Amino acid sequence: MFASFASKLLGVEVVREYKFHETRKWRFDYAIIDKKIAIEVEGGIWVNGRHIRGSGFEKDMEKYNEGTALGWRIIRVTPQELLTSKTISLIQRLL
Protein backbone atom coordinates (compact mmCIF):
# COMPACT_ATOMS: atom_id res chain seq x y z
CA MET A 1 0.00 0.00 0.00
CA PHE A 2 2.70 2.52 0.97
CA ALA A 3 4.86 1.70 -2.07
CA SER A 4 2.12 2.45 -4.60
CA PHE A 5 0.82 5.44 -2.61
CA ALA A 6 4.28 7.01 -2.32
CA SER A 7 5.21 6.19 -5.92
CA LYS A 8 2.17 8.10 -7.19
CA LEU A 9 2.67 11.07 -4.88
CA LEU A 10 6.42 11.37 -5.39
CA GLY A 11 6.71 10.37 -9.05
CA VAL A 12 9.42 7.79 -8.34
CA GLU A 13 9.41 4.02 -7.97
CA VAL A 14 9.21 2.88 -4.36
CA VAL A 15 10.11 -0.79 -3.89
CA ARG A 16 9.06 -2.93 -0.93
CA GLU A 17 11.51 -5.30 0.84
CA TYR A 18 14.58 -4.25 -1.15
CA LYS A 19 17.66 -6.42 -0.56
CA PHE A 20 20.51 -3.91 -0.38
CA HIS A 21 23.46 -6.08 0.66
CA GLU A 22 25.20 -8.70 -1.46
CA THR A 23 26.16 -11.18 1.25
CA ARG A 24 23.79 -10.45 4.14
CA LYS A 25 20.04 -11.05 4.01
CA TRP A 26 19.37 -7.45 4.95
CA ARG A 27 16.42 -5.71 3.35
CA PHE A 28 15.01 -2.23 3.64
CA ASP A 29 11.26 -2.10 4.24
CA TYR A 30 10.96 0.37 1.34
CA ALA A 31 13.53 1.86 -1.02
CA ILE A 32 13.88 4.38 -3.79
CA ILE A 33 16.74 2.54 -5.40
CA ASP A 34 18.14 5.06 -7.88
CA LYS A 35 18.27 7.76 -5.17
CA LYS A 36 19.51 5.39 -2.45
CA ILE A 37 16.77 6.41 -0.03
CA ALA A 38 15.53 3.76 2.40
CA ILE A 39 12.44 3.87 4.61
CA GLU A 40 12.51 1.60 7.65
CA VAL A 41 9.35 1.02 9.68
CA GLU A 42 10.16 0.51 13.36
CA GLY A 43 7.32 -1.56 14.77
CA GLY A 44 6.67 -2.65 18.33
CA ILE A 45 8.17 0.38 20.02
CA TRP A 46 5.40 0.57 22.63
CA VAL A 47 5.11 -3.16 23.32
CA ASN A 48 8.76 -4.12 23.89
CA GLY A 49 9.12 -5.29 20.29
CA ARG A 50 12.27 -6.58 18.61
CA HIS A 51 13.51 -3.15 17.53
CA ILE A 52 13.87 -1.85 21.10
CA ARG A 53 15.25 -4.92 22.86
CA GLY A 54 19.03 -5.11 23.23
CA SER A 55 19.97 -7.69 20.60
CA GLY A 56 17.42 -6.44 18.06
CA PHE A 57 18.55 -2.86 18.57
CA GLU A 58 22.20 -3.83 18.04
CA LYS A 59 21.37 -5.79 14.88
CA ASP A 60 19.38 -2.86 13.51
CA MET A 61 22.30 -0.51 14.21
CA GLU A 62 24.65 -2.84 12.32
CA LYS A 63 22.24 -2.96 9.37
CA TYR A 64 21.67 0.81 9.30
CA ASN A 65 25.38 1.60 9.64
CA GLU A 66 26.25 -0.76 6.79
CA GLY A 67 23.51 0.79 4.66
CA THR A 68 24.89 4.25 5.40
CA ALA A 69 28.42 3.10 4.55
CA LEU A 70 27.05 1.91 1.20
CA GLY A 71 25.66 5.38 0.51
CA TRP A 72 22.03 4.95 1.60
CA ARG A 73 20.07 7.66 3.41
CA ILE A 74 17.77 5.92 5.88
CA ILE A 75 14.50 7.33 7.17
CA ARG A 76 13.10 5.60 10.26
CA VAL A 77 9.39 5.86 11.01
CA THR A 78 6.78 4.15 13.15
CA PRO A 79 3.89 2.34 11.45
CA GLN A 80 1.63 5.26 12.44
CA GLU A 81 3.92 7.76 10.71
CA LEU A 82 4.36 5.84 7.46
CA LEU A 83 1.32 7.14 5.55
CA THR A 84 1.55 10.73 6.75
CA SER A 85 2.32 14.01 5.03
CA LYS A 86 5.27 14.39 7.43
CA THR A 87 6.96 11.27 6.02
CA ILE A 88 6.14 12.12 2.40
CA SER A 89 7.51 15.65 2.92
CA LEU A 90 10.73 14.29 4.36
CA ILE A 91 11.19 11.96 1.38
CA GLN A 92 10.49 14.87 -0.98
CA ARG A 93 13.24 16.87 0.73
CA LEU A 94 15.69 14.02 0.17
CA LEU A 95 14.73 13.71 -3.49
C-alpha positions in Angstrom: 0.0 0.0 0.0 2.7 2.5 1.0 4.9 1.7 -2.1 2.1 2.5 -4.6 0.8 5.4 -2.6 4.3 7.0 -2.3 5.2 6.2 -5.9 2.2 8.1 -7.2 2.7 11.1 -4.9 6.4 11.4 -5.4 6.7 10.4 -9.1 9.4 7.8 -8.3 9.4 4.0 -8.0 9.2 2.9 -4.4 10.1 -0.8 -3.9 9.1 -2.9 -0.9 11.5 -5.3 0.8 14.6 -4.3 -1.2 17.7 -6.4 -0.6 20.5 -3.9 -0.4 23.5 -6.1 0.7 25.2 -8.7 -1.5 26.2 -11.2 1.3 23.8 -10.4 4.1 20.0 -11.1 4.0 19.4 -7.4 5.0 16.4 -5.7 3.3 15.0 -2.2 3.6 11.3 -2.1 4.2 11.0 0.4 1.3 13.5 1.9 -1.0 13.9 4.4 -3.8 16.7 2.5 -5.4 18.1 5.1 -7.9 18.3 7.8 -5.2 19.5 5.4 -2.5 16.8 6.4 0.0 15.5 3.8 2.4 12.4 3.9 4.6 12.5 1.6 7.7 9.4 1.0 9.7 10.2 0.5 13.4 7.3 -1.6 14.8 6.7 -2.7 18.3 8.2 0.4 20.0 5.4 0.6 22.6 5.1 -3.2 23.3 8.8 -4.1 23.9 9.1 -5.3 20.3 12.3 -6.6 18.6 13.5 -3.1 17.5 13.9 -1.8 21.1 15.3 -4.9 22.9 19.0 -5.1 23.2 20.0 -7.7 20.6 17.4 -6.4 18.1 18.6 -2.9 18.6 22.2 -3.8 18.0 21.4 -5.8 14.9 19.4 -2.9 13.5 22.3 -0.5 14.2 24.7 -2.8 12.3 22.2 -3.0 9.4 21.7 0.8 9.3 25.4 1.6 9.6 26.2 -0.8 6.8 23.5 0.8 4.7 24.9 4.2 5.4 28.4 3.1 4.5 27.0 1.9 1.2 25.7 5.4 0.5 22.0 4.9 1.6 20.1 7.7 3.4 17.8 5.9 5.9 14.5 7.3 7.2 13.1 5.6 10.3 9.4 5.9 11.0 6.8 4.1 13.2 3.9 2.3 11.5 1.6 5.3 12.4 3.9 7.8 10.7 4.4 5.8 7.5 1.3 7.1 5.6 1.5 10.7 6.7 2.3 14.0 5.0 5.3 14.4 7.4 7.0 11.3 6.0 6.1 12.1 2.4 7.5 15.7 2.9 10.7 14.3 4.4 11.2 12.0 1.4 10.5 14.9 -1.0 13.2 16.9 0.7 15.7 14.0 0.2 14.7 13.7 -3.5 
